[in-house]
Amino acid sequence: MKIIMEYKFSEKIANMKPSAIREIFKSLADPEIIAFAAGNPAPESFPVEAFERLSADILRETPVTALQYGITEGHTPLREAVAARIHDKFGVGRDFDTTIITTGGQQGIDLCCKVMCDPGDVVICEKPTFIGALNAFRANGAIPVGVDLGPDGMDPNRLEAALNANPRAKLIYTIPTFHNPMGVCTSFKRRIDMYAIAKRHGVLILEDNPYGELRFRGEDIAAIKSFDDDGVVMYCSSFSKILSAGMRVGFLCGPAPVIQKIVVAKQVNDVHTNMFFQMLCERYIKNYNLDAHIEGIRALYRRRAGVMAAAYDACVPDWAPRTDPEGGLFLWSALPEGTDIQALVAALLERKVAVVTGAAFMPDENEPSWGIRLNYSTPTDEQIGRGIEILGEEIKKAAKG
């Protein structure tokens, strides 16, 4: 049957492109694929048996609460548990702050942009940065402007210059701990500098911290939000990387006036986050040792990151250096300028290895990036070894070409 309707899409969506990662996911249905492209937590990290018991308890004891509408701010026991945990463990939250439960961290990013940015406003972010955040900014009509990311974060002088050059900047978006895609950490000094610059310019920081509890080497670095005495920082995180990504349970902690507007926007968006999974999260926190569970995930990722690093150093030429993550899910491979990255990605996929080109993470869609992101949480140790061997072979071929 022929479609005769001509569809006139809104300006804000007409030019948006599918996420490069989502497109690659289509190929991951092939069980032979070595999935370095994903950002998924390891399946072994899901507390399946605990969830089975807790689910039965919820449906036996409080089925109506689990299956009925809830309040937009989130299931009250979970909100209280989250607020207490991030305050006690990370020093996040002041008297003027409040917490809202979101449908994953992605919704938290989208809602912050929605309530702070008008079309044409600017979001300053690291370059490269998280694809989902870039799409959220663009979908809301905001313009992402990148500041080069070094091994210890954004250079304060370049951040200041970007703010001076963009008077319509409304947000500074940062992933300071185990950055996606590069895996690096912003130093404490640069976190202090970023906070001071944002305060001076009157621009809100959106601190995205989904990986902060996944440190497997080195010393913890304080969250920017932990020294926010002035209401400058919105703190976004989720349970996706420490319990289950599929539950889509995240949270925002920030100044009450901003959260109040986010509540209104969320009411329009989805009314409230899934009640059953909110209750499942809260009961897990209450009845199980979440910190011990996270320590098990850290041990798993410590091993897999080590396997990937060792294989990379053995198989990939030193003119294609890698980052050395101390936590999180990702390692970044930097390739020489001028490398045909798209051809490399295609050649790898032909050999059943999926990676993501760095260009997908660039705030300016027309700016090239000479790198690829590699994920070590999803593949097995054996897949990592074989996949990196193939990567090394194809990088050498790309250089000769």
Beta strands, then each sheet from edge to edge (+ up, - down):
strand 1: 34-35
strand 2: 97-102
strand 3: 122-127
strand 4: 143-150
strand 5: 153-154
strand 6: 169-174
strand 7: 204-208
strand 8: 233-238
strand 9: 250-255
strand 10: 330-334
strand 11: 353-354
strand 12: 356-357
strand 13: 371-375
sheet 1: 1+ 11+
sheet 2: 2+ 9- 8+ 7+ 6+ 3+ 4+ 5-
sheet 3: 10+ 13- 12+
end
